[in-house]
Amino acid sequence: AYPHFHRGRKRQTMPKDLAEFGGVLKVKVVKIEGFSEQAGFMDKTDPYVELTMGEECYKTETKDNAGGSVEFNEEFAFNKQEGEQTIVVRVMDSDTLSSDELGRRDIDLDDESTGNGDFDVVKDGKVTGKVTLEFAYN
């Protein structure tokens, strides 16, 4: 899969059985960093983040003309079913007619290295930026 980069901060790892966990899983989109500042000629990036797990999909608010490094600090509560183990993270640029994908990352909840911290986001095989997430469950 993708390389994990650990810079300084140690990840708080998830319990090994998170894929088996059923209940409320909270995912906080803290920020994005390093994405393209410009979406086109005279058009700054209008980013938002979309999270999907199973049938549930959540979006952060769109940050108009905010560029490629933005704080969101928005938390979403998924009703996680036992056995669901993938969260798809898509960083998007909102556009008048349609939204463009700046990159995506499939996060494997079954991977014991998954936890709070930065995740590289990839498009066409290249890292386009990173998203910082925090997880909580009860």
Secondary structure, DSSP 4 states (H G I P E B T S, - for coil): -PPP---SSPP-BPPTTGGG--EEEEEEEEEEES--SEEETTEE--EEEEEEETTEEEEPPP-TT--S-EEEEEEEEEEEPTT--EEEEEEEE--SS--EEEEEEEEETTSTT-BSEEEEEEETTEEEEEEEEEEEE-
